[in-house]
Amino acid sequence: MISQQQANEAMAQANQMLKELEAKNPALVREESPTAAFVIERPDDHFIAKPVVLGLTSSDGTYYEVLAGIAPGERIIVENSQASL
C-alpha cells in the first residue's frame, strides 16, 4: 500500500492543517475535537496517503466529518473498498 515514510509525511501535513484550522477558528477544538489523520487514495495504479482533518464522528466510529483535506466527490479507500465523499 504506502510506505511508513509516506504515512509520516501525511501525518505531518495533517497536523499542520489542524494547527491552521485551530488558529482560524479556536472554537473548533471545543465543538468538534478535530483530529489529524490521513486517508488512502488510489488515483491511478498506485496508492497515496492524503492528509485530512477529521471532526465529529458517529458513536460507532463508522462515519466521520471531514473538516479539511478532501473535496466532495473525491474517492478514497475504505476497508478494501472505495467511498465517495
CNS distance restraints for C-alpha pairs under 8 A (distance, minus, plus):
assign (resid   1 and name CA) (resid  46 and name CA) 7.95 0.50 0.50
assign (resid   1 and name CA) (resid  47 and name CA) 5.93 0.50 0.50
assign (resid   2 and name CA) (resid   6 and name CA) 6.23 0.50 0.50
assign (resid   2 and name CA) (resid   7 and name CA) 6.98 0.50 0.50
assign (resid   2 and name CA) (resid  47 and name CA) 6.29 0.50 0.50
assign (resid   2 and name CA) (resid  48 and name CA) 6.44 0.50 0.50
assign (resid   2 and name CA) (resid  49 and name CA) 6.93 0.50 0.50
assign (resid   3 and name CA) (resid   7 and name CA) 6.41 0.50 0.50
assign (resid   4 and name CA) (resid   8 and name CA) 6.10 0.50 0.50
assign (resid   5 and name CA) (resid   9 and name CA) 6.11 0.50 0.50
assign (resid   6 and name CA) (resid  10 and name CA) 6.12 0.50 0.50
assign (resid   6 and name CA) (resid  48 and name CA) 7.58 0.50 0.50
assign (resid   6 and name CA) (resid  49 and name CA) 6.31 0.50 0.50
assign (resid   7 and name CA) (resid  11 and name CA) 6.18 0.50 0.50
assign (resid   7 and name CA) (resid  38 and name CA) 7.59 0.50 0.50
assign (resid   7 and name CA) (resid  49 and name CA) 6.15 0.50 0.50
assign (resid   8 and name CA) (resid  12 and name CA) 6.20 0.50 0.50
assign (resid   9 and name CA) (resid  13 and name CA) 6.24 0.50 0.50
assign (resid  10 and name CA) (resid  14 and name CA) 6.07 0.50 0.50
assign (resid  10 and name CA) (resid  37 and name CA) 7.74 0.50 0.50
assign (resid  10 and name CA) (resid  38 and name CA) 6.15 0.50 0.50
assign (resid  10 and name CA) (resid  49 and name CA) 5.93 0.50 0.50
assign (resid  10 and name CA) (resid  50 and name CA) 5.93 0.50 0.50
assign (resid  10 and name CA) (resid  51 and name CA) 4.84 0.50 0.50
assign (resid  11 and name CA) (resid  15 and name CA) 6.05 0.50 0.50
assign (resid  11 and name CA) (resid  36 and name CA) 6.72 0.50 0.50
assign (resid  11 and name CA) (resid  37 and name CA) 5.93 0.50 0.50
assign (resid  11 and name CA) (resid  38 and name CA) 6.39 0.50 0.50
assign (resid  11 and name CA) (resid  51 and name CA) 6.24 0.50 0.50
assign (resid  12 and name CA) (resid  16 and name CA) 6.36 0.50 0.50
assign (resid  13 and name CA) (resid  17 and name CA) 6.24 0.50 0.50
assign (resid  13 and name CA) (resid  51 and name CA) 6.00 0.50 0.50
assign (resid  14 and name CA) (resid  18 and name CA) 6.14 0.50 0.50
assign (resid  14 and name CA) (resid  36 and name CA) 5.00 0.50 0.50
assign (resid  14 and name CA) (resid  37 and name CA) 6.01 0.50 0.50
assign (resid  14 and name CA) (resid  38 and name CA) 7.01 0.50 0.50
assign (resid  14 and name CA) (resid  51 and name CA) 4.68 0.50 0.50
assign (resid  14 and name CA) (resid  52 and name CA) 5.42 0.50 0.50
assign (resid  14 and name CA) (resid  53 and name CA) 6.23 0.50 0.50
assign (resid  15 and name CA) (resid  19 and name CA) 6.26 0.50 0.50
assign (resid  15 and name CA) (resid  36 and name CA) 5.30 0.50 0.50
assign (resid  15 and name CA) (resid  37 and name CA) 7.87 0.50 0.50
assign (resid  16 and name CA) (resid  20 and name CA) 6.28 0.50 0.50
assign (resid  17 and name CA) (resid  21 and name CA) 6.21 0.50 0.50
assign (resid  17 and name CA) (resid  36 and name CA) 7.82 0.50 0.50
assign (resid  17 and name CA) (resid  52 and name CA) 7.65 0.50 0.50
assign (resid  17 and name CA) (resid  53 and name CA) 7.02 0.50 0.50
assign (resid  17 and name CA) (resid  68 and name CA) 7.42 0.50 0.50
assign (resid  18 and name CA) (resid  22 and name CA) 6.11 0.50 0.50
assign (resid  18 and name CA) (resid  34 and name CA) 7.34 0.50 0.50
assign (resid  18 and name CA) (resid  35 and name CA) 7.28 0.50 0.50
assign (resid  18 and name CA) (resid  36 and name CA) 6.18 0.50 0.50
assign (resid  18 and name CA) (resid  53 and name CA) 6.13 0.50 0.50
assign (resid  19 and name CA) (resid  23 and name CA) 6.11 0.50 0.50
assign (resid  20 and name CA) (resid  24 and name CA) 6.32 0.50 0.50
assign (resid  21 and name CA) (resid  25 and name CA) 6.04 0.50 0.50
assign (resid  21 and name CA) (resid  26 and name CA) 7.96 0.50 0.50
assign (resid  21 and name CA) (resid  28 and name CA) 7.89 0.50 0.50
assign (resid  22 and name CA) (resid  26 and name CA) 4.96 0.50 0.50
assign (resid  22 and name CA) (resid  27 and name CA) 7.72 0.50 0.50
assign (resid  22 and name CA) (resid  28 and name CA) 6.38 0.50 0.50
assign (resid  22 and name CA) (resid  29 and name CA) 6.75 0.50 0.50
assign (resid  26 and name CA) (resid  30 and name CA) 7.75 0.50 0.50
assign (resid  27 and name CA) (resid  31 and name CA) 6.21 0.50 0.50
assign (resid  28 and name CA) (resid  32 and name CA) 5.62 0.50 0.50
assign (resid  28 and name CA) (resid  33 and name CA) 6.96 0.50 0.50
assign (resid  28 and name CA) (resid  34 and name CA) 7.28 0.50 0.50
assign (resid  29 and name CA) (resid  33 and name CA) 4.84 0.50 0.50
assign (resid  29 and name CA) (resid  34 and name CA) 6.22 0.50 0.50
assign (resid  32 and name CA) (resid  55 and name CA) 5.25 0.50 0.50
assign (resid  32 and name CA) (resid  56 and name CA) 5.39 0.50 0.50
assign (resid  33 and name CA) (resid  55 and name CA) 6.14 0.50 0.50
assign (resid  33 and name CA) (resid  56 and name CA) 7.05 0.50 0.50
assign (resid  34 and name CA) (resid  53 and name CA) 6.38 0.50 0.50
assign (resid  34 and name CA) (resid  54 and name CA) 5.41 0.50 0.50
assign (resid  34 and name CA) (resid  55 and name CA) 4.46 0.50 0.50
assign (resid  34 and name CA) (resid  56 and name CA) 7.29 0.50 0.50
assign (resid  34 and name CA) (resid  67 and name CA) 7.89 0.50 0.50
assign (resid  35 and name CA) (resid  53 and name CA) 5.53 0.50 0.50
assign (resid  35 and name CA) (resid  54 and name CA) 5.11 0.50 0.50
assign (resid  35 and name CA) (resid  55 and name CA) 6.47 0.50 0.50
assign (resid  36 and name CA) (resid  51 and name CA) 7.57 0.50 0.50
assign (resid  36 and name CA) (resid  52 and name CA) 6.17 0.50 0.50
assign (resid  36 and name CA) (resid  53 and name CA) 4.70 0.50 0.50
assign (resid  36 and name CA) (resid  54 and name CA) 6.42 0.50 0.50
assign (resid  37 and name CA) (resid  51 and name CA) 6.05 0.50 0.50
assign (resid  37 and name CA) (resid  52 and name CA) 5.38 0.50 0.50
assign (resid  37 and name CA) (resid  53 and name CA) 5.99 0.50 0.50
assign (resid  37 and name CA) (resid  54 and name CA) 6.98 0.50 0.50
assign (resid  38 and name CA) (resid  49 and name CA) 6.07 0.50 0.50
assign (resid  38 and name CA) (resid  50 and name CA) 5.24 0.50 0.50
assign (resid  38 and name CA) (resid  51 and name CA) 4.28 0.50 0.50
assign (resid  38 and name CA) (resid  52 and name CA) 5.18 0.50 0.50
assign (resid  38 and name CA) (resid  53 and name CA) 7.81 0.50 0.50
assign (resid  39 and name CA) (resid  49 and name CA) 5.72 0.50 0.50
assign (resid  39 and name CA) (resid  50 and name CA) 5.29 0.50 0.50
assign (resid  39 and name CA) (resid  51 and name CA) 6.57 0.50 0.50
assign (resid  39 and name CA) (resid  52 and name CA) 7.01 0.50 0.50
assign (resid  39 and name CA) (resid  76 and name CA) 6.67 0.50 0.50
assign (resid  39 and name CA) (resid  77 and name CA) 7.22 0.50 0.50
assign (resid  40 and name CA) (resid  47 and name CA) 6.53 0.50 0.50
assign (resid  40 and name CA) (resid  48 and name CA) 5.66 0.50 0.50
assign (resid  40 and name CA) (resid  49 and name CA) 4.77 0.50 0.50
assign (resid  40 and name CA) (resid  50 and name CA) 6.07 0.50 0.50
assign (resid  40 and name CA) (resid  76 and name CA) 5.75 0.50 0.50
assign (resid  40 and name CA) (resid  77 and name CA) 5.44 0.50 0.50
assign (resid  40 and name CA) (resid  78 and name CA) 8.00 0.50 0.50
assign (resid  41 and name CA) (resid  47 and name CA) 5.64 0.50 0.50
assign (resid  41 and name CA) (resid  48 and name CA) 5.32 0.50 0.50
assign (resid  41 and name CA) (resid  49 and name CA) 6.44 0.50 0.50
assign (resid  41 and name CA) (resid  50 and name CA) 6.84 0.50 0.50
assign (resid  41 and name CA) (resid  75 and name CA) 6.69 0.50 0.50
assign (resid  41 and name CA) (resid  76 and name CA) 4.64 0.50 0.50
assign (resid  41 and name CA) (resid  77 and name CA) 5.80 0.50 0.50
assign (resid  42 and name CA) (resid  46 and name CA) 5.67 0.50 0.50
assign (resid  42 and name CA) (resid  47 and name CA) 4.54 0.50 0.50
assign (resid  42 and name CA) (resid  48 and name CA) 6.33 0.50 0.50
assign (resid  42 and name CA) (resid  75 and name CA) 7.94 0.50 0.50
assign (resid  42 and name CA) (resid  76 and name CA) 7.01 0.50 0.50
assign (resid  42 and name CA) (resid  77 and name CA) 7.28 0.50 0.50
assign (resid  43 and name CA) (resid  47 and name CA) 7.15 0.50 0.50
assign (resid  43 and name CA) (resid  48 and name CA) 7.95 0.50 0.50
assign (resid  50 and name CA) (resid  69 and name CA) 7.32 0.50 0.50
assign (resid  51 and name CA) (resid  69 and name CA) 5.98 0.50 0.50
assign (resid  52 and name CA) (resid  66 and name CA) 7.08 0.50 0.50
assign (resid  52 and name CA) (resid  67 and name CA) 7.49 0.50 0.50
assign (resid  52 and name CA) (resid  68 and name CA) 5.47 0.50 0.50
assign (resid  52 and name CA) (resid  69 and name CA) 4.34 0.50 0.50
assign (resid  52 and name CA) (resid  70 and name CA) 6.76 0.50 0.50
assign (resid  53 and name CA) (resid  66 and name CA) 6.05 0.50 0.50
assign (resid  53 and name CA) (resid  67 and name CA) 5.39 0.50 0.50
assign (resid  53 and name CA) (resid  68 and name CA) 5.07 0.50 0.50
assign (resid  53 and name CA) (resid  69 and name CA) 6.53 0.50 0.50
assign (resid  54 and name CA) (resid  64 and name CA) 6.42 0.50 0.50
assign (resid  54 and name CA) (resid  65 and name CA) 5.69 0.50 0.50
assign (resid  54 and name CA) (resid  66 and name CA) 4.63 0.50 0.50
assign (resid  54 and name CA) (resid  67 and name CA) 5.56 0.50 0.50
assign (resid  54 and name CA) (resid  68 and name CA) 7.27 0.50 0.50
assign (resid  55 and name CA) (resid  64 and name CA) 6.55 0.50 0.50
assign (resid  55 and name CA) (resid  65 and name CA) 4.93 0.50 0.50
assign (resid  55 and name CA) (resid  66 and name CA) 5.92 0.50 0.50
assign (resid  55 and name CA) (resid  67 and name CA) 5.95 0.50 0.50
assign (resid  56 and name CA) (resid  64 and name CA) 5.90 0.50 0.50
assign (resid  56 and name CA) (resid  65 and name CA) 5.25 0.50 0.50
assign (resid  57 and name CA) (resid  61 and name CA) 5.83 0.50 0.50
assign (resid  57 and name CA) (resid  62 and name CA) 7.35 0.50 0.50
assign (resid  57 and name CA) (resid  63 and name CA) 5.49 0.50 0.50
assign (resid  57 and name CA) (resid  64 and name CA) 4.36 0.50 0.50
assign (resid  57 and name CA) (resid  65 and name CA) 6.17 0.50 0.50
assign (resid  58 and name CA) (resid  62 and name CA) 6.09 0.50 0.50
assign (resid  58 and name CA) (resid  63 and name CA) 5.30 0.50 0.50
assign (resid  58 and name CA) (resid  64 and name CA) 6.65 0.50 0.50
assign (resid  66 and name CA) (resid  70 and name CA) 7.00 0.50 0.50
assign (resid  70 and name CA) (resid  74 and name CA) 6.55 0.50 0.50
assign (resid  70 and name CA) (resid  85 and name CA) 7.58 0.50 0.50
assign (resid  71 and name CA) (resid  85 and name CA) 7.07 0.50 0.50
assign (resid  72 and name CA) (resid  84 and name CA) 7.48 0.50 0.50
assign (resid  72 and name CA) (resid  85 and name CA) 4.90 0.50 0.50
assign (resid  73 and name CA) (resid  84 and name CA) 5.33 0.50 0.50
assign (resid  73 and name CA) (resid  85 and name CA) 5.00 0.50 0.50
assign (resid  74 and name CA) (resid  84 and name CA) 5.58 0.50 0.50
assign (resid  74 and name CA) (resid  85 and name CA) 5.75 0.50 0.50
assign (resid  75 and name CA) (resid  82 and name CA) 6.36 0.50 0.50
assign (resid  75 and name CA) (resid  83 and name CA) 5.53 0.50 0.50
assign (resid  75 and name CA) (resid  84 and name CA) 4.57 0.50 0.50
assign (resid  75 and name CA) (resid  85 and name CA) 6.68 0.50 0.50
assign (resid  76 and name CA) (resid  82 and name CA) 5.53 0.50 0.50
assign (resid  76 and name CA) (resid  83 and name CA) 5.53 0.50 0.50
assign (resid  76 and name CA) (resid  84 and name CA) 6.59 0.50 0.50
assign (resid  77 and name CA) (resid  81 and name CA) 5.61 0.50 0.50
assign (resid  77 and name CA) (resid  82 and name CA) 4.49 0.50 0.50
assign (resid  77 and name CA) (resid  83 and name CA) 6.37 0.50 0.50
assign (resid  78 and name CA) (resid  82 and name CA) 5.35 0.50 0.50
assign (resid  78 and name CA) (resid  83 and name CA) 6.23 0.50 0.50
